[in-house]
Amino acid sequence: MSTKTVHRQNLVDKSKLERFDKQGMHKTYDSWPEIAADAYESALKQVDYKDISHIVFAGMGGSGAINDIFSSILSKTKIHVSSIKSHMIPNTVDSDTLVVTTSISGNTMETLSILDYAKKLGSKIISFSSGGKMEKFCDEYGIEHRNISMIHSPRASFVSFLYSMLNVLEPVIPIRKSDIKESLNQLQKTENEINSSNLTQTNPALDLAAWITKIPLVYYPQGLQASAVRFKNSLQENAKMHVMIEEVGEACHNGIVSWEVLSNVQPILVQGRDDHIQTKLRWKVVKRFFDEKDIAYKEVFSTDGSLLTKLINLNYLFDYSSIYRAVLSKIEPSQISAINYIKERLQ
């Protein structure tokens, strides 16, 4: 059975939002459309590398989520793209490869390792950070680098970095300006629905957050994987909860069997308006299966438009929903003690 909007008054009010979101993450998200537009119109110098046969996007965490967007969009082109979230660079990298390294903090050790490898291999390189070790390394070795200010936190800086990179990389990546403008226009429409001035049952991000009370399992079609991964990461970081994701086609060959027994898991079905006809059929059958098993599920649909528009606006909805979920759980979304614990012991 599909679920309807949660009709409970005062799930979150302004005072509660500010009390638990002490560092004001939601205020940055309220400004995402303006931040994105300013980033795309920034005066950062563009790069125009020639004879590129392969693009490698390297980054972890929030930076890796940016690379997932590029990887998804460019998968529709003839450019060979790799998205790397580790220390190791592919063996296929050579002097005709463009390596794009992104570390919003500028100090991510895995991405710095990729940058060093790329330099030694003589690859074409462009790096993006808010400073840190990455900028110093690029200055020392004469590597192209663009400094972009971090806004609040790496994950909240998502659109600032993404749209700055879309600007800088415009000469070497086949993404239409019309698609970028469309995505920016839709961001404004999404903001009107989900921002902190609309803490009512008509806010889809707040409604989704209120529905998630157990362990969410996010099902997605292949083209929307980047948003499913981002949703998982945002719920983990902001709401401090376990999350699972599965591609719907693959799940029909294995994961669906887990629903034959009672579970403390909630399925969320993330669907594209123009999913492949076979994917639409799978959604139909999966929903029928859940209905027959009396398993409640939540449906989330992308906006219309280009793949960029779909992914960015899903990310916006999901990110804000994770903030609301944190506040509903009386958790500070900005706090990341566990990540800091790991980093301090790896330095």
Secondary structure, 3 states (H helix, E strand, C coil): CECCCCCCCCCCCHHHHHHHCCCCHHHHHHCHHHHHHHHHCCCCCCCCCCCCCEEEEECCHHHHHHHHHHHHHHCCCCCEEEEECCCCCCCCCCCCEEEEEEECCCCCHHHHHHHHHHHHHCCEEEEEECCHHHHHHHHHHCCEEEECCCCCCCCCCHHHHHHHHHHHCCCCCCCCHHHHHHHHHHHHHHHHHHCCCCCCCCCHHHHHHHHCCCEEEEEECHHHHHHHHHHHHHHHHHHCCCCEEEEHHHHCCCHHHHHHCCCCEEEEEEECCCCCHHHHHHHHHHHHHHHHCCCCEEEEECCCCCHHHHHHHHHHHHHHHHHHHHHHCCCCCCCCHHHHHHHHCCC
